[in-house]
Amino acid sequence: MAKDMQTRIEAMFALDRLWATGFVIALWIVVLFVMLAVRPFMPRSIEIVCWIAAFVLVLFNTASITAMIRHYRNDKQHIYSVDIRHLDAGR
């Protein structure tokens, strides 16, 4: 049972890490697309401010998702074992 639990924990962590990475990549793509799409409608001074704000946005979001993945990696035994017990109890 312990081996099965560890396998399930690793699978759940890998899936969460994949989704988090996908969301970060999607965020970078969407922000870049929006900035390029609205660029012709902005004065140069506003454009510079928007690029800086967009960079800060994606930087902080990337850092927070990276910190979340690191926390989950360090405490995955506790986090996922609780989830698995609740999932199994619902069956």
C-alpha positions in Angstrom: 0.0 0.0 0.0 2.8 2.4 0.8 4.4 1.8 -2.6 1.1 2.5 -4.3 0.6 5.6 -2.3 4.1 7.0 -3.2 3.4 6.2 -6.9 0.1 8.1 -6.8 1.7 11.0 -5.0 4.5 11.2 -7.7 1.8 11.1 -10.4 -0.3 13.8 -8.9 2.7 16.0 -8.3 3.9 15.5 -11.9 0.5 16.4 -13.2 0.3 19.5 -11.0 3.8 20.6 -12.1 2.8 20.1 -15.8 -0.4 22.2 -15.4 1.4 25.0 -13.5 4.1 25.1 -16.2 1.5 25.2 -18.9 -0.3 28.1 -17.2 2.9 30.1 -16.9 3.7 29.5 -20.6 0.2 30.5 -21.6 0.4 33.6 -19.4 3.6 34.7 -21.2 2.1 34.1 -24.6 -1.2 35.9 -23.8 0.6 39.0 -22.3 3.0 39.1 -25.3 0.1 38.8 -27.8 -1.9 41.5 -26.0 1.0 43.9 -25.9 1.8 43.4 -29.5 -1.9 43.7 -30.5 -2.4 47.1 -28.7 1.0 48.5 -29.5 -0.1 50.5 -32.6 -2.8 52.3 -30.5 -0.5 53.5 -27.7 1.7 56.6 -27.6 5.4 55.7 -27.1 5.6 56.9 -23.4 2.5 54.8 -22.5 3.9 51.8 -24.4 7.1 51.8 -22.4 5.1 51.9 -19.1 2.9 49.0 -20.4 5.9 46.9 -21.3 7.4 47.4 -17.9 4.1 46.6 -16.2 3.7 43.5 -18.4 7.2 42.3 -17.6 6.6 42.8 -13.8 3.3 40.9 -14.1 4.8 37.9 -15.8 7.9 37.9 -13.6 6.0 37.9 -10.3 3.5 35.3 -11.5 6.3 33.1 -12.8 8.1 33.5 -9.4 5.0 32.6 -7.5 4.2 29.5 -9.5 7.9 28.4 -9.2 7.6 28.9 -5.4 4.4 26.9 -5.3 6.0 24.0 -7.2 9.0 24.1 -4.9 6.7 24.1 -1.8 4.7 21.2 -3.2 7.9 19.3 -4.0 9.2 19.8 -0.4 5.9 18.9 1.2 4.2 16.6 -1.3 4.0 13.6 1.0 1.6 15.6 3.3 -0.2 17.6 0.6 -1.0 14.7 -1.7 -1.6 12.0 0.9 -4.5 14.0 2.3 -5.9 14.5 -1.2 -5.6 10.8 -2.0 -7.3 9.8 1.3 -10.2 12.1 0.5 -10.4 10.9 -3.0 -10.4 7.2 -1.8 -13.1 8.0 0.8 -15.4 9.4 -1.9 -15.4 6.1 -3.8 
